Amino acid sequence: LNILKSTIQDMEKERDFYFGKLRNIELICQEKEGEGDPTLQRIVDILYATD
């Protein structure tokens, strides 16, 4: 049971780590929104895709 709890904690830590990175990318894209950069628009499209 302790191994399972430890695994869950590790997975949650990794999830939060990558979520933070994605959030930072989202903020950068929002700052640059409207500049007409097709690469940034593609990144935003990927971030907000629901599939």
N, CA, C, O and CB atoms as a CASP TS submission, in Angstrom:
PFRMAT TS
TARGET T0000
AUTHOR 0000-0000-0000
METHOD Language model
MODEL 1
PARENT N/A
ATOM      1  N   LEU     1       0.831  -1.202   0.000  1.00  0.00           N
ATOM      2  CA  LEU     1       0.000   0.000   0.000  1.00  0.00           C
ATOM      3  C   LEU     1       0.874   1.264   0.000  1.00  0.00           C
ATOM      4  O   LEU     1       0.561   2.241  -0.680  1.00  0.00           O
ATOM      5  CB  LEU     1      -0.944  -0.001   1.224  1.00  0.00           C
ATOM      6  N   ASN     2       1.967   1.234   0.768  1.00  0.00           N
ATOM      7  CA  ASN     2       2.861   2.390   0.811  1.00  0.00           C
ATOM      8  C   ASN     2       3.528   2.639  -0.534  1.00  0.00           C
ATOM      9  O   ASN     2       3.763   3.784  -0.920  1.00  0.00           O
ATOM     10  CB  ASN     2       3.919   2.195   1.881  1.00  0.00           C
ATOM     11  N   ILE     3       3.830   1.555  -1.243  1.00  0.00           N
ATOM     12  CA  ILE     3       4.434   1.697  -2.575  1.00  0.00           C
ATOM     13  C   ILE     3       3.453   2.384  -3.510  1.00  0.00           C
ATOM     14  O   ILE     3       3.843   3.249  -4.294  1.00  0.00           O
ATOM     15  CB  ILE     3       4.852   0.317  -3.149  1.00  0.00           C
ATOM     16  N   LEU     4       2.191   2.008  -3.434  1.00  0.00           N
ATOM     17  CA  LEU     4       1.158   2.616  -4.264  1.00  0.00           C
ATOM     18  C   LEU     4       1.019   4.101  -3.953  1.00  0.00           C
ATOM     19  O   LEU     4       0.924   4.920  -4.867  1.00  0.00           O
ATOM     20  CB  LEU     4      -0.181   1.904  -4.060  1.00  0.00           C
ATOM     21  N   LYS     5       1.005   4.452  -2.677  1.00  0.00           N
ATOM     22  CA  LYS     5       0.903   5.862  -2.285  1.00  0.00           C
ATOM     23  C   LYS     5       2.105   6.656  -2.782  1.00  0.00           C
ATOM     24  O   LYS     5       1.965   7.787  -3.246  1.00  0.00           O
ATOM     25  CB  LYS     5       0.785   5.989  -0.758  1.00  0.00           C
ATOM     26  N   SER     6       3.273   6.061  -2.684  1.00  0.00           N
ATOM     27  CA  SER     6       4.492   6.722  -3.155  1.00  0.00           C
ATOM     28  C   SER     6       4.439   6.927  -4.664  1.00  0.00           C
ATOM     29  O   SER     6       4.832   7.981  -5.165  1.00  0.00           O
ATOM     30  CB  SER     6       5.737   5.899  -2.772  1.00  0.00           C
ATOM     31  N   THR     7       3.959   5.931  -5.380  1.00  0.00           N
ATOM     32  CA  THR     7       3.835   6.036  -6.833  1.00  0.00           C
ATOM     33  C   THR     7       2.854   7.136  -7.210  1.00  0.00           C
ATOM     34  O   THR     7       3.108   7.912  -8.131  1.00  0.00           O
ATOM     35  CB  THR     7       3.386   4.697  -7.435  1.00  0.00           C
ATOM     36  N   ILE     8       1.749   7.203  -6.509  1.00  0.00           N
ATOM     37  CA  ILE     8       0.751   8.245  -6.764  1.00  0.00           C
ATOM     38  C   ILE     8       1.346   9.620  -6.512  1.00  0.00           C
ATOM     39  O   ILE     8       1.132  10.540  -7.301  1.00  0.00           O
ATOM     40  CB  ILE     8      -0.496   8.036  -5.883  1.00  0.00           C
ATOM     41  N   GLN     9       2.085   9.771  -5.434  1.00  0.00           N
ATOM     42  CA  GLN     9       2.710  11.060  -5.126  1.00  0.00           C
ATOM     43  C   GLN     9       3.710  11.456  -6.207  1.00  0.00           C
ATOM     44  O   GLN     9       3.772  12.618  -6.607  1.00  0.00           O
ATOM     45  CB  GLN     9       3.407  11.004  -3.761  1.00  0.00           C
ATOM     46  N   ASP    10       4.490  10.488  -6.677  1.00  0.00           N
ATOM     47  CA  ASP    10       5.454  10.762  -7.747  1.00  0.00           C
ATOM     48  C   ASP    10       4.745  11.191  -9.023  1.00  0.00           C
ATOM     49  O   ASP    10       5.181  12.122  -9.701  1.00  0.00           O
ATOM     50  CB  ASP    10       6.321   9.527  -8.019  1.00  0.00           C
ATOM     51  N   MET    11       3.654  10.511  -9.347  1.00  0.00           N
ATOM     52  CA  MET    11       2.902  10.848 -10.553  1.00  0.00           C
ATOM     53  C   MET    11       2.262  12.229 -10.434  1.00  0.00           C
ATOM     54  O   MET    11       2.235  12.984 -11.406  1.00  0.00           O
ATOM     55  CB  MET    11       1.827   9.790 -10.824  1.00  0.00           C
ATOM     56  N   GLU    12       1.751  12.561  -9.260  1.00  0.00           N
ATOM     57  CA  GLU    12       1.156  13.881  -9.050  1.00  0.00           C
ATOM     58  C   GLU    12       2.216  14.974  -9.152  1.00  0.00           C
ATOM     59  O   GLU    12       1.957  16.042  -9.705  1.00  0.00           O
ATOM     60  CB  GLU    12       0.458  13.946  -7.682  1.00  0.00           C
ATOM     61  N   LYS    13       3.387  14.713  -8.630  1.00  0.00           N
ATOM     62  CA  LYS    13       4.486  15.676  -8.713  1.00  0.00           C
ATOM     63  C   LYS    13       4.876  15.909 -10.175  1.00  0.00           C
ATOM     64  O   LYS    13       5.079  17.048 -10.595  1.00  0.00           O
ATOM     65  CB  LYS    13       5.708  15.180  -7.900  1.00  0.00           C
ATOM     66  N   GLU    14       4.978  14.827 -10.942  1.00  0.00           N
ATOM     67  CA  GLU    14       5.314  14.944 -12.361  1.00  0.00           C
ATOM     68  C   GLU    14       4.213  15.676 -13.125  1.00  0.00           C
ATOM     69  O   GLU    14       4.501  16.514 -13.980  1.00  0.00           O
ATOM     70  CB  GLU    14       5.547  13.554 -12.972  1.00  0.00           C
ATOM     71  N   ARG    15       2.960  15.364 -12.821  1.00  0.00           N
ATOM     72  CA  ARG    15       1.832  16.044 -13.457  1.00  0.00           C
ATOM     73  C   ARG    15       1.891  17.542 -13.199  1.00  0.00           C
ATOM     74  O   ARG    15       1.740  18.343 -14.122  1.00  0.00           O
ATOM     75  CB  ARG    15       0.503  15.472 -12.950  1.00  0.00           C
ATOM     76  N   ASP    16       2.108  17.916 -11.954  1.00  0.00           N
ATOM     77  CA  ASP    16       2.168  19.330 -11.595  1.00  0.00           C
ATOM     78  C   ASP    16       3.343  20.029 -12.269  1.00  0.00           C
ATOM     79  O   ASP    16       3.229  21.185 -12.675  1.00  0.00           O
ATOM     80  CB  ASP    16       2.268  19.486 -10.083  1.00  0.00           C
ATOM     81  N   PHE    17       4.467  19.335 -12.388  1.00  0.00           N
ATOM     82  CA  PHE    17       5.648  19.882 -13.051  1.00  0.00           C
ATOM     83  C   PHE    17       5.326  20.237 -14.502  1.00  0.00           C
ATOM     84  O   PHE    17       5.601  21.351 -14.946  1.00  0.00           O
ATOM     85  CB  PHE    17       6.818  18.877 -12.991  1.00  0.00           C
ATOM     86  N   TYR    18       4.744  19.293 -15.236  1.00  0.00           N
ATOM     87  CA  TYR    18       4.437  19.539 -16.646  1.00  0.00           C
ATOM     88  C   TYR    18       3.275  20.510 -16.814  1.00  0.00           C
ATOM     89  O   TYR    18       3.246  21.274 -17.779  1.00  0.00           O
ATOM     90  CB  TYR    18       4.117  18.228 -17.348  1.00  0.00           C
ATOM     91  N   PHE    19       2.324  20.492 -15.898  1.00  0.00           N
ATOM     92  CA  PHE    19       1.237  21.463 -15.960  1.00  0.00           C
ATOM     93  C   PHE    19       1.791  22.874 -15.816  1.00  0.00           C
ATOM     94  O   PHE    19       1.361  23.784 -16.524  1.00  0.00           O
ATOM     95  CB  PHE    19       0.187  21.181 -14.865  1.00  0.00           C
ATOM     96  N   GLY    20       2.736  23.062 -14.910  1.00  0.00           N
ATOM     97  CA  GLY    20       3.362  24.372 -14.734  1.00  0.00           C
ATOM     98  C   GLY    20       4.059  24.842 -15.993  1.00  0.00           C
ATOM     99  O   GLY    20       3.982  26.018 -16.349  1.00  0.00           O
ATOM    100  N   LYS    21       4.736  23.934 -16.667  1.00  0.00           N
ATOM    101  CA  LYS    21       5.400  24.287 -17.921  1.00  0.00           C
ATOM    102  C   LYS    21       4.369  24.705 -18.974  1.00  0.00           C
ATOM    103  O   LYS    21       4.549  25.710 -19.662  1.00  0.00           O
ATOM    104  CB  LYS    21       6.244  23.101 -18.439  1.00  0.00           C
ATOM    105  N   LEU    22       3.300  23.932 -19.091  1.00  0.00           N
ATOM    106  CA  LEU    22       2.260  24.277 -20.060  1.00  0.00           C
ATOM    107  C   LEU    22       1.603  25.607 -19.722  1.00  0.00           C
ATOM    108  O   LEU    22       1.276  26.386 -20.618  1.00  0.00           O
ATOM    109  CB  LEU    22       1.205  23.179 -20.118  1.00  0.00           C
ATOM    110  N   ARG    23       1.413  25.864 -18.457  1.00  0.00           N
ATOM    111  CA  ARG    23       0.813  27.143 -18.031  1.00  0.00           C
ATOM    112  C   ARG    23       1.716  28.313 -18.407  1.00  0.00           C
ATOM    113  O   ARG    23       1.231  29.351 -18.857  1.00  0.00           O
ATOM    114  CB  ARG    23       0.555  27.145 -16.504  1.00  0.00           C
ATOM    115  N   ASN    24       3.019  28.152 -18.227  1.00  0.00           N
ATOM    116  CA  ASN    24       3.958  29.199 -18.623  1.00  0.00           C
ATOM    117  C   ASN    24       3.924  29.437 -20.130  1.00  0.00           C
ATOM    118  O   ASN    24       3.980  30.581 -20.581  1.00  0.00           O
ATOM    119  CB  ASN    24       5.373  28.832 -18.185  1.00  0.00           C
ATOM    120  N   ILE    25       3.833  28.369 -20.899  1.00  0.00           N
ATOM    121  CA  ILE    25       3.729  28.503 -22.353  1.00  0.00           C
ATOM    122  C   ILE    25       2.449  29.240 -22.715  1.00  0.00           C
ATOM    123  O   ILE    25       2.454  30.110 -23.586  1.00  0.00           O
ATOM    124  CB  ILE    25       3.765  27.117 -23.039  1.00  0.00           C
ATOM    125  N   GLU    26       1.358  28.895 -22.052  1.00  0.00           N
ATOM    126  CA  GLU    26       0.082  29.563 -22.299  1.00  0.00           C
ATOM    127  C   GLU    26       0.189  31.064 -22.019  1.00  0.00           C
ATOM    128  O   GLU    26      -0.309  31.873 -22.802  1.00  0.00           O
ATOM    129  CB  GLU    26      -1.027  28.938 -21.433  1.00  0.00           C
ATOM    130  N   LEU    27       0.826  31.439 -20.923  1.00  0.00           N
ATOM    131  CA  LEU    27       0.969  32.854 -20.578  1.00  0.00           C
ATOM    132  C   LEU    27       1.806  33.601 -21.609  1.00  0.00           C
ATOM    133  O   LEU    27       1.483  34.734 -21.966  1.00  0.00           O
ATOM    134  CB  LEU    27       1.599  32.999 -19.197  1.00  0.00           C
ATOM    135  N   ILE    28       2.869  32.982 -22.086  1.00  0.00           N
ATOM    136  CA  ILE    28       3.698  33.608 -23.124  1.00  0.00           C
ATOM    137  C   ILE    28       2.875  33.817 -24.388  1.00  0.00           C
ATOM    138  O   ILE    28       2.945  34.877 -25.010  1.00  0.00           O
ATOM    139  CB  ILE    28       4.948  32.744 -23.432  1.00  0.00           C
ATOM    140  N   CYS    29       2.099  32.813 -24.767  1.00  0.00           N
ATOM    141  CA  CYS    29       1.259  32.930 -25.966  1.00  0.00           C
ATOM    142  C   CYS    29       0.232  34.042 -25.798  1.00  0.00           C
ATOM    143  O   CYS    29      -0.039  34.778 -26.747  1.00  0.00           O
ATOM    144  CB  CYS    29       0.549  31.595 -26.263  1.00  0.00           C
ATOM    145  N   GLN    30      -0.339  34.173 -24.617  1.00  0.00           N
ATOM    146  CA  GLN    30      -1.322  35.224 -24.374  1.00  0.00           C
ATOM    147  C   GLN    30      -0.677  36.603 -24.444  1.00  0.00           C
ATOM    148  O   GLN    30      -1.292  37.548 -24.937  1.00  0.00           O
ATOM    149  CB  GLN    30      -1.992  35.025 -23.014  1.00  0.00           C
ATOM    150  N   GLU    31       0.550  36.727 -23.957  1.00  0.00           N
ATOM    151  CA  GLU    31       1.263  38.008 -24.021  1.00  0.00           C
ATOM    152  C   GLU    31       1.509  38.432 -25.465  1.00  0.00           C
ATOM    153  O   GLU    31       1.453  39.619 -25.789  1.00  0.00           O
ATOM    154  CB  GLU    31       2.597  37.916 -23.269  1.00  0.00           C
ATOM    155  N   LYS    32       1.780  37.457 -26.328  1.00  0.00           N
ATOM    156  CA  LYS    32       2.132  37.741 -27.723  1.00  0.00           C
ATOM    157  C   LYS    32       0.931  37.651 -28.664  1.00  0.00           C
ATOM    158  O   LYS    32       1.076  37.803 -29.877  1.00  0.00           O
ATOM    159  CB  LYS    32       3.209  36.783 -28.186  1.00  0.00           C
ATOM    160  N   GLU    33      -0.245  37.406 -28.104  1.00  0.00           N
ATOM    161  CA  GLU    33      -1.454  37.258 -28.914  1.00  0.00           C
ATOM    162  C   GLU    33      -1.694  38.517 -29.737  1.00  0.00           C
ATOM    163  O   GLU    33      -1.527  39.630 -29.239  1.00  0.00           O
ATOM    164  CB  GLU    33      -2.676  36.959 -28.021  1.00  0.00           C
ATOM    165  N   GLY    34      -2.075  38.346 -30.967  1.00  0.00           N
ATOM    166  CA  GLY    34      -2.368  39.478 -31.828  1.00  0.00           C
ATOM    167  C   GLY    34      -1.186  39.928 -32.665  1.00  0.00           C
ATOM    168  O   GLY    34      -1.328  40.836 -33.484  1.00  0.00           O
ATOM    169  N   GLU    35      -0.024  39.319 -32.482  1.00  0.00           N
ATOM    170  CA  GLU    35       1.147  39.689 -33.275  1.00  0.00           C
ATOM    171  C   GLU    35       1.169  38.987 -34.627  1.00  0.00           C
ATOM    172  O   GLU    35       2.012  39.285 -35.474  1.00  0.00           O
ATOM    173  CB  GLU    35       2.415  39.366 -32.510  1.00  0.00           C
ATOM    174  N   GLY    36       0.250  38.064 -34.826  1.00  0.00           N
ATOM    175  CA  GLY    36       0.143  37.391 -36.118  1.00  0.00           C
ATOM    176  C   GLY    36       1.183  36.313 -36.354  1.00  0.00           C
ATOM    177  O   GLY    36       1.423  35.934 -37.500  1.00  0.00           O
ATOM    178  N   ASP    37       1.796  35.819 -35.312  1.00  0.00           N
ATOM    179  CA  ASP    37       2.802  34.767 -35.457  1.00  0.00           C
ATOM    180  C   ASP    37       2.090  33.422 -35.630  1.00  0.00           C
ATOM    181  O   ASP    37       1.411  32.959 -34.714  1.00  0.00           O
ATOM    182  CB  ASP    37       3.765  34.735 -34.221  1.00  0.00           C
ATOM    183  N   PRO    38       2.242  32.795 -36.801  1.00  0.00           N
ATOM    184  CA  PRO    38       1.534  31.533 -37.038  1.00  0.00           C
ATOM    185  C   PRO    38       1.994  30.399 -36.113  1.00  0.00           C
ATOM    186  O   PRO    38       1.210  29.505 -35.793  1.00  0.00           O
ATOM    187  CB  PRO    38       1.719  31.111 -38.480  1.00  0.00           C
ATOM    188  N   THR    39       3.242  30.433 -35.691  1.00  0.00           N
ATOM    189  CA  THR    39       3.726  29.394 -34.783  1.00  0.00           C
ATOM    190  C   THR    39       3.041  29.509 -33.430  1.00  0.00           C
ATOM    191  O   THR    39       2.619  28.505 -32.856  1.00  0.00           O
ATOM    192  CB  THR    39       5.251  29.487 -34.616  1.00  0.00           C
ATOM    193  N   LEU    40       2.930  30.730 -32.920  1.00  0.00           N
ATOM    194  CA  LEU    40       2.234  30.923 -31.647  1.00  0.00           C
ATOM    195  C   LEU    40       0.772  30.519 -31.759  1.00  0.00           C
ATOM    196  O   LEU    40       0.214  29.932 -30.832  1.00  0.00           O
ATOM    197  CB  LEU    40       2.341  32.381 -31.192  1.00  0.00           C
ATOM    198  N   GLN    41       0.156  30.829 -32.881  1.00  0.00           N
ATOM    199  CA  GLN    41      -1.245  30.459 -33.065  1.00  0.00           C
ATOM    200  C   GLN    41      -1.406  28.947 -33.076  1.00  0.00           C
ATOM    201  O   GLN    41      -2.369  28.415 -32.524  1.00  0.00           O
ATOM    202  CB  GLN    41      -1.795  31.057 -34.364  1.00  0.00           C
ATOM    203  N   ARG    42      -0.471  28.264 -33.699  1.00  0.00           N
ATOM    204  CA  ARG    42      -0.523  26.796 -33.736  1.00  0.00           C
ATOM    205  C   ARG    42      -0.375  26.221 -32.319  1.00  0.00           C
ATOM    206  O   ARG    42      -1.057  25.263 -31.954  1.00  0.00           O
ATOM    207  CB  ARG    42       0.593  26.233 -34.668  1.00  0.00           C
ATOM    208  N   ILE    43       0.517  26.814 -31.537  1.00  0.00           N
ATOM    209  CA  ILE    43       0.703  26.368 -30.153  1.00  0.00           C
ATOM    210  C   ILE    43      -0.582  26.568 -29.355  1.00  0.00           C
ATOM    211  O   ILE    43      -0.994  25.684 -28.604  1.00  0.00           O
ATOM    212  CB  ILE    43       1.873  27.128 -29.486  1.00  0.00           C
ATOM    213  N   VAL    44      -1.210  27.720 -29.516  1.00  0.00           N
ATOM    214  CA  VAL    44      -2.474  27.994 -28.822  1.00  0.00           C
ATOM    215  C   VAL    44      -3.536  26.990 -29.252  1.00  0.00           C
ATOM    216  O   VAL    44      -4.288  26.482 -28.420  1.00  0.00           O
ATOM    217  CB  VAL    44      -2.954  29.440 -29.105  1.00  0.00           C
ATOM    218  N   ASP    45      -3.599  26.704 -30.546  1.00  0.00           N
ATOM    219  CA  ASP    45      -4.566  25.722 -31.044  1.00  0.00           C
ATOM    220  C   ASP    45      -4.350  24.357 -30.381  1.00  0.00           C
ATOM    221  O   ASP    45      -5.309  23.681 -30.011  1.00  0.00           O
ATOM    222  CB  ASP    45      -4.457  25.590 -32.577  1.00  0.00           C
ATOM    223  N   ILE    46      -3.096  23.967 -30.237  1.00  0.00           N
ATOM    224  CA  ILE    46      -2.789  22.682 -29.601  1.00  0.00           C
ATOM    225  C   ILE    46      -3.177  22.711 -28.122  1.00  0.00           C
ATOM    226  O   ILE    46      -3.758  21.752 -27.614  1.00  0.00           O
ATOM    227  CB  ILE    46      -1.286  22.345 -29.753  1.00  0.00           C
ATOM    228  N   LEU    47      -2.858  23.802 -27.436  1.00  0.00           N
ATOM    229  CA  LEU    47      -3.166  23.898 -26.010  1.00  0.00           C
ATOM    230  C   LEU    47      -4.662  23.810 -25.732  1.00  0.00           C
ATOM    231  O   LEU    47      -5.078  23.233 -24.727  1.00  0.00           O
ATOM    232  CB  LEU    47      -2.620  25.192 -25.450  1.00  0.00           C
ATOM    233  N   TYR    48      -5.466  24.382 -26.619  1.00  0.00           N
ATOM    234  CA  TYR    48      -6.906  24.440 -26.371  1.00  0.00           C
ATOM    235  C   TYR    48      -7.702  23.370 -27.111  1.00  0.00           C
ATOM    236  O   TYR    48      -8.931  23.360 -27.040  1.00  0.00           O
ATOM    237  CB  TYR    48      -7.422  25.788 -26.756  1.00  0.00           C
ATOM    238  N   ALA    49      -7.025  22.474 -27.817  1.00  0.00           N
ATOM    239  CA  ALA    49      -7.724  21.389 -28.509  1.00  0.00           C
ATOM    240  C   ALA    49      -8.399  20.485 -27.476  1.00  0.00           C
ATOM    241  O   ALA    49      -7.837  20.224 -26.413  1.00  0.00           O
ATOM    242  CB  ALA    49      -6.740  20.569 -29.403  1.00  0.00           C
ATOM    243  N   THR    50      -9.581  20.020 -27.787  1.00  0.00           N
ATOM    244  CA  THR    50     -10.337  19.191 -26.841  1.00  0.00           C
ATOM    245  C   THR    50     -10.330  17.708 -27.198  1.00  0.00           C
ATOM    246  O   THR    50     -11.030  16.921 -26.560  1.00  0.00           O
ATOM    247  CB  THR    50     -11.760  19.675 -26.766  1.00  0.00           C
ATOM    248  N   ASP    51      -9.570  17.320 -28.184  1.00  0.00           N
ATOM    249  CA  ASP    51      -9.560  15.900 -28.577  1.00  0.00           C
ATOM    250  C   ASP    51      -8.548  15.106 -27.829  1.00  0.00           C
ATOM    251  O   ASP    51      -8.422  13.902 -28.049  1.00  0.00           O
ATOM    252  CB  ASP    51      -9.301  15.760 -30.038  1.00  0.00           C
TER
END
